[in-house]
């Protein structure tokens, strides 16, 4: 028997594992929200989104335990920071009412002071900078 290229094949071509799908946090929360509506059919909602119903059930369990958002944040690399007003902020001193962000990488450090009134702009800038 003569072997030609057309006849040859390898197992590596046949046994490729399908890529695992990932879903964004907004989609997960949208699906969970739809499932929580009165009379909602989890199977129908999953089918409408092209998602296996078992995955939607897992998201519902994670959401009930408060783990759905935590998983998404951990996967995105963004770390939420809870800010509390320092004791001197109540005094109203404008010089002390700043947001201070210090970032260190290797031997370099960057420190940014941002007015407290612009906290949302600071968060947007920091989110964009850390991408």
C-alpha positions as CSV (number, residue, x, y, z in Angstrom):
1,X,0.0,0.0,0.0
2,X,1.3,3.4,-0.9
3,X,0.6,6.2,1.5
4,X,-0.2,9.7,0.1
5,X,-0.7,13.0,1.7
6,X,-4.5,12.8,1.1
7,X,-4.6,9.6,3.1
8,X,-2.6,10.7,6.0
9,X,-4.1,12.4,9.0
10,X,-3.1,12.7,12.6
11,X,-5.0,12.4,15.9
12,X,-4.0,16.0,16.8
13,X,-6.2,17.3,14.1
14,X,-9.2,15.2,15.3
15,X,-9.0,15.8,19.0
16,X,-9.1,19.6,19.2
17,X,-10.9,20.7,22.3
18,X,-13.6,23.3,21.7
19,X,-12.8,26.7,23.1
20,X,-14.5,27.6,26.3
21,X,-16.9,30.4,25.9
22,X,-16.8,33.3,28.3
23,X,-19.6,35.7,29.0
24,X,-19.4,39.4,30.1
25,X,-20.7,40.5,33.5
26,X,-23.4,42.7,31.9
27,X,-24.8,39.7,30.0
28,X,-24.7,37.5,33.1
29,X,-26.6,40.1,35.1
30,X,-29.1,40.7,32.3
31,X,-29.8,37.0,32.0
32,X,-30.1,36.6,35.8
33,X,-32.4,39.6,36.0
34,X,-34.7,38.1,33.3
35,X,-34.8,34.8,35.2
36,X,-35.9,36.5,38.3
37,X,-39.0,37.9,36.7
38,X,-42.3,36.2,37.8
39,X,-43.2,33.3,35.6
40,X,-39.9,33.4,33.8
41,X,-38.7,30.1,32.2
42,X,-34.9,29.7,32.7
43,X,-34.7,27.2,29.9
44,X,-36.4,29.6,27.5
45,X,-34.2,32.5,28.5
46,X,-31.1,30.4,28.2
47,X,-32.2,29.2,24.7
48,X,-33.0,32.8,23.6
49,X,-29.4,33.8,24.5
50,X,-27.8,30.7,23.1
51,X,-26.6,29.6,26.5
52,X,-26.8,26.2,28.1
53,X,-29.5,26.2,30.9
54,X,-27.0,24.6,33.3
55,X,-24.7,27.7,33.0
56,X,-27.7,30.0,33.7
57,X,-28.5,27.9,36.8
58,X,-24.9,28.3,38.0
59,X,-25.1,32.1,37.5
60,X,-28.3,32.1,39.6
61,X,-26.6,30.2,42.4
62,X,-23.5,32.5,42.2
63,X,-25.7,35.6,42.2
64,X,-27.7,34.3,45.2
65,X,-24.4,33.8,47.1
66,X,-23.1,37.2,46.0
67,X,-20.3,35.6,44.0
68,X,-21.2,36.5,40.5
69,X,-19.8,40.1,40.6
70,X,-16.7,38.9,42.5
71,X,-15.9,36.3,39.8
72,X,-16.2,38.9,37.1
73,X,-14.1,41.5,38.8
74,X,-11.4,38.9,39.5
75,X,-11.3,37.8,35.8
76,X,-11.2,41.4,34.6
77,X,-8.1,42.3,36.6
78,X,-9.8,45.4,38.0
79,X,-9.8,45.5,41.8
80,X,-12.6,47.6,43.4
81,X,-11.5,49.8,46.2
82,X,-13.9,51.0,48.9
83,X,-13.2,54.6,49.9
84,X,-14.2,55.9,53.3
85,X,-14.0,59.5,54.2
86,X,-10.9,60.2,56.4
87,X,-11.6,61.8,59.8
88,X,-10.2,65.2,58.6
89,X,-12.6,65.3,55.7
90,X,-15.4,66.3,58.0
91,X,-13.5,69.5,58.9
92,X,-14.0,70.7,55.4
93,X,-10.4,71.6,54.8
94,X,-10.0,71.9,51.0
95,X,-6.3,71.1,51.0
96,X,-7.0,67.7,52.7
97,X,-10.0,66.8,50.5
98,X,-8.1,65.2,47.7
99,X,-7.9,61.6,46.4
100,X,-4.4,60.3,46.5
101,X,-3.4,57.4,44.2
102,X,0.0,55.8,44.4
103,X,1.0,53.1,42.0
104,X,4.3,51.2,42.1
105,X,5.7,49.0,39.3
106,X,9.2,47.8,39.6
107,X,11.4,50.6,40.7
108,X,9.0,53.3,39.5
109,X,6.3,55.0,41.5
110,X,3.5,57.4,40.3
111,X,1.5,59.5,42.7
112,X,-1.6,61.4,41.6
113,X,-3.6,63.8,43.7
114,X,-7.1,64.5,42.5
115,X,-9.8,66.8,43.9
116,X,-12.4,64.9,45.9
117,X,-15.2,66.7,44.0
118,X,-14.0,65.0,40.8
119,X,-14.1,61.5,42.2
120,X,-16.0,60.0,39.2
121,X,-13.6,61.6,36.7
122,X,-10.7,60.2,38.7
123,X,-12.2,56.7,38.6
124,X,-12.8,57.0,34.9
125,X,-9.2,58.2,34.3
126,X,-7.7,55.4,36.5
127,X,-9.8,52.7,34.9
128,X,-8.6,53.9,31.4
129,X,-5.0,54.2,32.6
130,X,-4.9,50.7,34.1
131,X,-6.2,49.0,30.9
